[in-house]
Amino acid sequence: MWSDWKEQIKHEPKVRHSLLWEYDLGSFDWQYMRSLVVERVIERGRDEDYYALFALYQGMDGVRQIIRDEVLILSNKDIAFVCTAFNLKKEELKCYIRKQSREALMNS
């Protein structure tokens, strides 16, 4: 899907400011806030935002790891998307495990 991401980056990769509108990107800590950045791009990002993610976070493998281990909230639709796009199983995703735990707690 994005296998050509390195070729698509023609200048310094940037995630659109509108995805992170409430933050001052001049002093934004991209590493510390990586799970939020990945979550916002999954929810509302364009291809160029994904290319910026890959450049920022060590390619598809780095983004896959962040999705799996650090992103805490995704909709069911977004979970289905990342599972397909990043070759993941929903049971591997921290956000899916948390969602299942919350639903079990609410139904008990």
N, C-alpha and C positions, 0 to 999 in steps of 0.2 A: 504494500500500500504506500509506504513512505520510504521504500528502499533506496531511493535516489536523493535522500535528504541532504547529503553533503554537497551535491551538485546544485541544489536549489538555493543554497545560501550564497547570495551574491555580495552581501555586505554584512556588517555586524548584525547578528541575529537579535531581534527584539520581539518580545511579546507585546501585543497591542496594549497601550495604556488604558484603553477603555475596559479591559478585563480586570484591571487592578486599580480602578479609578480612585479608590479611597486611600491609596498609599502614595507617598512621595517617592517616586522611583529613583530620584537622585541619591537617596540614602537607603534604598531598599536592599535588604540582605537576601539575595537570590538563593543562597544555599540554605539558610535558616528557614526561609518561607517556601521551600520547594514543594511541599505537599499542597499548600494553598495554590501555588502557581499551576501545578499539574491539574489540580481539581478544576480550576477556572478554565483552563484550556480545554479540558475534556467537556465541560458543560457548554462552553460558548465559543470555542476557538475555531479559527480557520486553519487551512493548511500551513500558512506561513507561521502561525503560532506554534504548531507542532514542530516545524523545522527549527524554530528557536529553542523549544524544549530539548530536542535532540542535541543541539549544539551546547546548551547549558549543562545538561545532565548526562553526559557520556553516552550519547546515542540511544538507540531503542532499548538496549538492555538496561541502561541506567533508568530510563523513564519507566520501563516495565517493573523494575524493582521498587521504585517509588510508589507506583500504582498499587502493587501487591502489598507492600509493608507499611506505607505511611499515610496514604489517603484514607481519611476516616468516614467521609460521607459522599456517596454517589447515588443517584436515582437508579431504579431498576433498569431503565432504558440505557443509562450511561454504563452500568455494570455489564449489560449485554454487549454494548459497543466495545468496551475495552477488552472483554474476553475474546471477541472476534478479532479485533485489530491487533492485539498484542499477544495472541495465542496463550491466554490464561484461562484457568478454570475459576468459576465464581467462588468455589470453596477455598481457594487460595487467598482471596482478597480480604484484607482486614476489615474493609467497610462492609462486606457481605456478612462476615462472621459477627460483627457488632450488630448489624441489622437483625440477624437471626436471634441473637441473644436478647435484644430489646423486645422483639415480638414474642419470644417465649416468656419473658418476664411479664409482659402486659397481658398475656393470655393465661397466666397461672392464677 
